[in-house]
Amino acid sequence: MFKPNYFRLIKHNWKTIILFGILVMAIAVGLSFIEPLEYGTTVRFLVIQKSVLGLDPYTAVKSSERVANNLAEIMYTTSFFNKVLESGYDIDQGYFKEDEEKKRKQWSEMLGTQVEGGTGLLTIEVYHPDRAQSLELAQAVATVLSQEAREYVGGDVQVKLVDDPLPSRFPVKPNIPLNAFFGFIFGLVLGFVYVVWRGKPGPAYGV
């Protein structure tokens, strides 16, 4: 009974495997351009749940983290979105869909939020095909969040801006380098499977 010798398979067919990797990578990169390229503007906040009598530092930090998570979710709501549009910044409101359901989906896809574990640090990224609009929206989000946080979470909470809005120099979405990398890896796997599938007992096999 013959069993495949995978090392010899790769050695004798490495060009085919590499070719699969390159082809799938090219397809992945090509598909990335189906969606419009978008710039990202990043802004960071420190959410502080002011200590009360008897509250130890660890509990205070965990409380701040919980509040930051709540704020991260609130930002996707229609209420927050409307406040952003009404904040007075030069936002192109014609960019948003008229249909309410599509508008909500559009807004949710424009935002990226992340809370660092064990801290009250909240990072927000706003995506838009126009770099200037990405910055305007991020500034509006920062203003609304700083001024309206207590309305949404209550309590003695302070939301402090620690990193001003910073737009990316180049489009960041979709992530073309990352798509290319995973496309190449998937292509290598696909190429190896193909080589094994078409292989026959012979020089590339061992007993």
PLY file of the C-alpha trace (Angstrom):
ply
format ascii 1.0
element vertex 207
property float x
property float y
property float z
element edge 206
property int vertex1
property int vertex2
end_header
0.00 0.00 0.00
1.38 3.34 -1.02
1.33 6.34 1.30
2.07 9.88 0.19
5.42 11.35 1.19
4.35 14.97 1.76
7.87 16.34 1.91
8.71 14.89 -1.50
5.37 16.07 -2.85
6.19 19.63 -1.86
9.74 19.32 -3.16
8.63 18.10 -6.60
5.60 20.39 -6.93
6.54 23.57 -5.07
6.14 25.70 -8.18
2.54 24.55 -8.57
1.80 25.28 -4.91
3.37 28.75 -5.14
1.38 29.43 -8.32
-1.86 28.62 -6.48
-0.82 31.00 -3.71
-0.13 33.83 -6.15
-3.37 33.27 -8.10
-5.58 33.20 -5.00
-3.76 36.24 -3.60
-4.44 38.13 -6.84
-8.12 37.18 -6.66
-8.32 38.33 -3.02
-6.73 41.67 -3.88
-9.04 42.11 -6.87
-12.12 41.39 -4.76
-10.92 43.99 -2.24
-11.49 46.71 -4.82
-15.16 45.81 -5.25
-15.92 47.90 -2.16
-14.85 51.57 -2.14
-11.58 52.33 -0.40
-12.10 54.12 2.92
-9.90 56.23 5.15
-9.99 55.85 8.90
-9.73 58.50 11.61
-8.79 57.30 15.08
-9.62 59.03 18.35
-9.09 57.79 21.93
-10.81 58.53 25.22
-10.20 57.68 28.82
-13.44 56.87 30.63
-13.19 57.61 34.34
-15.72 56.34 36.85
-14.91 58.67 39.73
-14.28 56.79 42.92
-16.79 56.87 45.70
-16.16 56.20 49.38
-15.14 52.59 49.97
-14.49 51.76 46.28
-11.06 50.16 45.82
-8.89 51.07 42.79
-9.40 47.68 41.06
-13.17 47.94 41.27
-13.00 51.53 40.04
-10.99 50.46 36.96
-13.39 47.60 36.20
-16.30 50.00 36.58
-14.66 52.39 34.10
-14.13 49.52 31.67
-17.80 48.55 31.95
-18.91 52.13 31.30
-16.56 52.34 28.30
-18.12 49.17 26.87
-21.58 50.63 27.35
-20.57 53.83 25.55
-19.06 51.79 22.71
-22.43 50.13 22.15
-24.42 53.35 22.54
-22.48 54.97 19.73
-24.20 52.68 17.22
-27.68 53.89 18.20
-29.86 56.23 16.16
-29.96 58.71 19.05
-26.18 59.07 19.06
-26.03 59.21 15.26
-28.56 62.05 15.15
-26.55 64.01 17.71
-23.46 63.58 15.54
-25.28 65.00 12.52
-26.57 67.92 14.60
-23.19 68.69 16.19
-22.42 71.57 13.83
-19.53 69.98 11.94
-19.28 70.06 8.16
-20.73 66.59 7.60
-22.05 65.59 4.18
-25.46 64.34 5.25
-26.34 63.49 1.66
-23.88 60.60 1.91
-26.26 58.67 4.17
-29.10 56.51 2.86
-32.68 57.76 3.17
-34.08 54.38 4.13
-33.84 54.11 7.92
-32.78 50.47 8.00
-30.05 51.03 5.40
-28.92 54.18 7.21
-28.49 52.30 10.49
-26.48 49.58 8.77
-24.37 52.20 7.03
-23.62 53.96 10.32
-22.72 50.71 12.07
-20.25 49.87 9.28
-18.65 53.32 9.53
-17.68 52.84 13.17
-15.11 50.67 14.85
-14.82 50.62 18.64
-12.46 48.88 21.01
-12.09 48.93 24.78
-8.73 47.85 26.18
-9.21 45.22 28.85
-8.42 46.29 32.39
-8.61 49.98 31.50
-11.14 52.64 30.67
-9.46 53.40 27.33
-11.93 53.58 24.46
-10.59 53.70 20.90
-12.91 54.79 18.10
-12.26 54.67 14.37
-14.52 56.32 11.81
-14.37 55.17 8.17
-15.32 57.16 5.08
-14.24 57.21 1.40
-13.41 60.91 1.82
-10.50 61.56 4.20
-11.79 65.01 5.19
-15.25 63.61 5.96
-13.71 60.87 8.06
-12.02 63.56 10.15
-15.18 65.69 10.42
-17.22 62.71 11.59
-14.59 61.67 14.12
-14.48 65.19 15.54
-18.27 65.22 15.80
-18.25 61.84 17.55
-15.59 63.10 19.98
-17.61 66.21 20.79
-20.88 64.36 21.33
-19.24 61.66 23.42
-17.47 64.19 25.63
-20.56 66.31 26.19
-23.35 63.72 26.27
-21.79 60.69 27.98
-23.55 61.27 31.30
-26.91 61.42 29.54
-26.41 57.85 28.36
-24.68 56.15 31.28
-25.49 58.44 34.21
-23.43 58.56 37.37
-20.31 60.52 38.09
-18.52 59.73 34.82
-15.85 61.71 33.02
-14.94 61.04 29.38
-11.56 62.60 28.67
-10.07 62.96 25.19
-6.52 61.58 25.32
-5.70 61.34 21.59
-7.07 63.89 19.14
-8.69 62.61 15.91
-5.96 61.46 13.54
-6.87 60.54 9.94
-4.94 57.86 8.10
-2.74 58.94 5.21
-3.90 56.06 3.04
-7.12 54.01 2.82
-7.33 51.39 5.58
-10.53 49.61 4.60
-10.61 47.08 3.12
-7.27 45.95 4.48
-5.62 45.00 1.18
-2.26 43.78 2.60
-4.07 41.54 5.09
-6.41 40.21 2.41
-3.42 39.53 0.17
-1.61 37.67 2.96
-4.54 35.42 3.83
-5.27 34.91 0.14
-1.69 33.72 -0.42
-1.81 31.37 2.58
-5.16 29.94 1.50
-3.77 29.52 -2.02
-0.79 27.57 -0.69
-3.11 25.24 1.21
-5.32 24.85 -1.85
-2.28 24.16 -4.01
-1.02 21.51 -1.62
-4.43 19.81 -1.53
-4.48 19.86 -5.33
-1.02 18.31 -5.54
-1.98 15.56 -3.10
-5.27 14.92 -4.89
-3.71 14.54 -8.33
-0.66 12.65 -7.12
-0.05 9.06 -8.17
2.26 6.38 -6.77
5.68 7.06 -8.19
8.74 9.22 -7.51
6.79 11.57 -5.23
5.53 8.74 -3.04
7.03 6.42 -0.52
5.99 2.96 0.56
0 1
1 2
2 3
3 4
4 5
5 6
6 7
7 8
8 9
9 10
10 11
11 12
12 13
13 14
14 15
15 16
16 17
17 18
18 19
19 20
20 21
21 22
22 23
23 24
24 25
25 26
26 27
27 28
28 29
29 30
30 31
31 32
32 33
33 34
34 35
35 36
36 37
37 38
38 39
39 40
40 41
41 42
42 43
43 44
44 45
45 46
46 47
47 48
48 49
49 50
50 51
51 52
52 53
53 54
54 55
55 56
56 57
57 58
58 59
59 60
60 61
61 62
62 63
63 64
64 65
65 66
66 67
67 68
68 69
69 70
70 71
71 72
72 73
73 74
74 75
75 76
76 77
77 78
78 79
79 80
80 81
81 82
82 83
83 84
84 85
85 86
86 87
87 88
88 89
89 90
90 91
91 92
92 93
93 94
94 95
95 96
96 97
97 98
98 99
99 100
100 101
101 102
102 103
103 104
104 105
105 106
106 107
107 108
108 109
109 110
110 111
111 112
112 113
113 114
114 115
115 116
116 117
117 118
118 119
119 120
120 121
121 122
122 123
123 124
124 125
125 126
126 127
127 128
128 129
129 130
130 131
131 132
132 133
133 134
134 135
135 136
136 137
137 138
138 139
139 140
140 141
141 142
142 143
143 144
144 145
145 146
146 147
147 148
148 149
149 150
150 151
151 152
152 153
153 154
154 155
155 156
156 157
157 158
158 159
159 160
160 161
161 162
162 163
163 164
164 165
165 166
166 167
167 168
168 169
169 170
170 171
171 172
172 173
173 174
174 175
175 176
176 177
177 178
178 179
179 180
180 181
181 182
182 183
183 184
184 185
185 186
186 187
187 188
188 189
189 190
190 191
191 192
192 193
193 194
194 195
195 196
196 197
197 198
198 199
199 200
200 201
201 202
202 203
203 204
204 205
205 206
